[in-house]
Amino acid sequence: MRIAVAGGTGRIGRLVVAELEREGHDAVSLTRGEGVDLRSGDGLAARLEGVDAVIDATNPPVADAAEAEATFTTISRVLLEAERSAGVGHHVALSIAALDAVRGNAHYFGKRAQEREVAAGAVPFTIVRATQFHDFPAMIAEWSVIDGEGVVPPLLLQPIAPADVASTLVAAAISAPLQGSFDLAGPRTEDAVDMARRTLAARGSTLALRASWRGAALGIEFAGEVLLPGEDARIAPTTFDDWLAAGAR
Ligand SMILES: NC(=O)c1ccc[n+]([C@@H]2O[C@H](COP(=O)([O-])OP(=O)(O)OC[C@H]3O[C@@H](n4cnc5c(N)ncnc54)[C@H](OP(=O)(O)O)[C@@H]3O)[C@@H](O)[C@H]2O)c1
């Protein structure tokens, strides 16, 4: 099949492109760096010729909730309209587990807007709501460095390996559209502070860590079991320990 990956150079997108190529599909990446701006649609129509399905793994930079809503809405509308014109038969969106449970976070406002556009759009769709990736705690430590320490809030996660997210997105794209969503999670719950410490150590980073909600990139609305997937979640195989042992990349 010919499958386009919006955000095909990103953390997940490049793994999706690699997985598609391994499986013998024809992958087309759509990013600004490759001449396609999904806010304006510049460069998009020509890249969608002959495309059977689109996987959206974009992550546009946004400053606040209003900008997040506007940007994710625009990108989804532009992409879906171009897909409709090109006769694309399936739109697969990468979203986040527990999206409706977390209020007050700008990115989540954007992702809810994205899901609304996809569900209301004219292209048959599947929404894959993944939990946090195995490298997420180390990433948020590096986002909030205070007095030389990376601040990590004490989150309870059921994280997933990025490669398992990519293979699930590819499997979804070559299957019939669900006209709905499913949660996707890794096999075990984990403590974010422990994950960040072990990921940074595995990568040879010397960044010291502080466990705290104060100054952290995520607020107290992420506390407790709020980020855990629903009971019907599909469970991917790779544990955090497996991922660390394979190089933490
Ligand atoms: N991190 C997690 O734990 C987690 C968990 C669940 C779900 N997710 C979701 O996963 C998605 C992908 O995240 P990621 O970390 O893989 O993203 P990322 O590494 O930040 O990559 C973002 C991609 O989007 C492209 N992009 C951004 N703005 C664009 C535009 N206007 N037009 C075209 N392409 C654009 C970027 O390329 P250019 O800059 O060249 O345009 C890049 O290829 C996000 O939507 C996030 O909500 C993340």
The ligand as an SDF file (V2000), in Angstrom:
LIG
                    3D

 48 52  0  0  0  0  0  0  0  0999 V2000
    5.3160   11.6390   23.8650 N   0  0  0  0  0  0  0  0  0  0  0  0
    4.3740   10.8380   24.3430 C   0  0  0  0  0  0  0  0  0  0  0  0
    4.5570   10.1900   25.3930 O   0  0  0  0  0  0  0  0  0  0  0  0
    3.0490   10.6830   23.5990 C   0  0  0  0  0  0  0  0  0  0  0  0
    2.0790    9.7870   24.0830 C   0  0  0  0  0  0  0  0  0  0  0  0
    0.8930    9.6200   23.3620 C   0  0  0  0  0  0  0  0  0  0  0  0
    0.6770   10.3340   22.1820 C   0  0  0  0  0  0  0  0  0  0  0  0
    1.6240   11.2150   21.7470 N   0  0  0  0  0  0  0  0  0  0  0  0
    1.3680   11.9630   20.4960 C   0  0  0  0  0  0  0  0  0  0  0  0
    2.3210   11.6140   19.5300 O   0  0  0  0  0  0  0  0  0  0  0  0
    2.2850   12.6370   18.5230 C   0  0  0  0  0  0  0  0  0  0  0  0
    3.6580   12.7160   17.8640 C   0  0  0  0  0  0  0  0  0  0  0  0
    4.6010   13.1160   18.8480 O   0  0  0  0  0  0  0  0  0  0  0  0
    6.1790   13.0620   18.5490 P   0  0  0  0  0  0  0  0  0  0  0  0
    6.8620   13.2600   19.8630 O   0  0  0  0  0  0  0  0  0  0  0  0
    6.5120   11.8590   17.7090 O   0  0  0  0  0  0  0  0  0  0  0  0
    6.3650   14.3840   17.6560 O   0  0  0  0  0  0  0  0  0  0  0  0
    7.7140   15.1450   17.2620 P   0  0  0  0  0  0  0  0  0  0  0  0
    8.9050   14.2870   17.4660 O   0  0  0  0  0  0  0  0  0  0  0  0
    7.6740   16.4950   17.9200 O   0  0  0  0  0  0  0  0  0  0  0  0
    7.5150   15.3220   15.6680 O   0  0  0  0  0  0  0  0  0  0  0  0
    6.5610   16.1850   15.1580 C   0  0  0  0  0  0  0  0  0  0  0  0
    6.4650   16.0090   13.6540 C   0  0  0  0  0  0  0  0  0  0  0  0
    5.4100   16.8620   13.1640 O   0  0  0  0  0  0  0  0  0  0  0  0
    5.9080   17.6200   12.0620 C   0  0  0  0  0  0  0  0  0  0  0  0
    5.1620   18.8870   11.9950 N   0  0  0  0  0  0  0  0  0  0  0  0
    4.9790   19.8120   12.9830 C   0  0  0  0  0  0  0  0  0  0  0  0
    4.2570   20.8640   12.5180 N   0  0  0  0  0  0  0  0  0  0  0  0
    3.9680   20.5770   11.2080 C   0  0  0  0  0  0  0  0  0  0  0  0
    3.2580   21.2700   10.1720 C   0  0  0  0  0  0  0  0  0  0  0  0
    2.6950   22.4650   10.3790 N   0  0  0  0  0  0  0  0  0  0  0  0
    3.1780   20.6770    8.9540 N   0  0  0  0  0  0  0  0  0  0  0  0
    3.7610   19.4770    8.7140 C   0  0  0  0  0  0  0  0  0  0  0  0
    4.4140   18.7620    9.6540 N   0  0  0  0  0  0  0  0  0  0  0  0
    4.5330   19.3240   10.8830 C   0  0  0  0  0  0  0  0  0  0  0  0
    7.3990   17.8120   12.3670 C   0  0  0  0  0  0  0  0  0  0  0  0
    8.1740   18.0980   11.1980 O   0  0  0  0  0  0  0  0  0  0  0  0
    8.5410   19.6180   10.8000 P   0  0  0  0  0  0  0  0  0  0  0  0
    8.9130   20.3310   12.0600 O   0  0  0  0  0  0  0  0  0  0  0  0
    9.6470   19.4780    9.7760 O   0  0  0  0  0  0  0  0  0  0  0  0
    7.2950   20.1740   10.1730 O   0  0  0  0  0  0  0  0  0  0  0  0
    7.7460   16.4190   12.9120 C   0  0  0  0  0  0  0  0  0  0  0  0
    7.9770   15.5050   11.8430 O   0  0  0  0  0  0  0  0  0  0  0  0
    1.8280   13.9180   19.2350 C   0  0  0  0  0  0  0  0  0  0  0  0
    0.6930   14.4490   18.5950 O   0  0  0  0  0  0  0  0  0  0  0  0
    1.5000   13.4610   20.6650 C   0  0  0  0  0  0  0  0  0  0  0  0
    0.2880   13.9900   21.1430 O   0  0  0  0  0  0  0  0  0  0  0  0
    2.7970   11.4110   22.4090 C   0  0  0  0  0  0  0  0  0  0  0  0
  1  2  1  0
  2  3  2  0
  2  4  1  0
  4  5  1  0
  4 48  2  0
  5  6  2  0
  6  7  1  0
  7  8  2  0
  8  9  1  0
  8 48  1  0
  9 10  1  0
  9 46  1  0
 10 11  1  0
 11 12  1  0
 11 44  1  0
 12 13  1  0
 13 14  1  0
 14 15  2  0
 14 16  1  0
 14 17  1  0
 17 18  1  0
 18 19  2  0
 18 20  1  0
 18 21  1  0
 21 22  1  0
 22 23  1  0
 23 24  1  0
 23 42  1  0
 24 25  1  0
 25 26  1  0
 25 36  1  0
 26 27  1  0
 26 35  1  0
 27 28  2  0
 28 29  1  0
 29 30  1  0
 29 35  2  0
 30 31  1  0
 30 32  2  0
 32 33  1  0
 33 34  2  0
 34 35  1  0
 36 37  1  0
 36 42  1  0
 37 38  1  0
 38 39  2  0
 38 40  1  0
 38 41  1  0
 42 43  1  0
 44 45  1  0
 44 46  1  0
 46 47  1  0
M  CHG  2   8   1  16  -1
M  END
$$$$
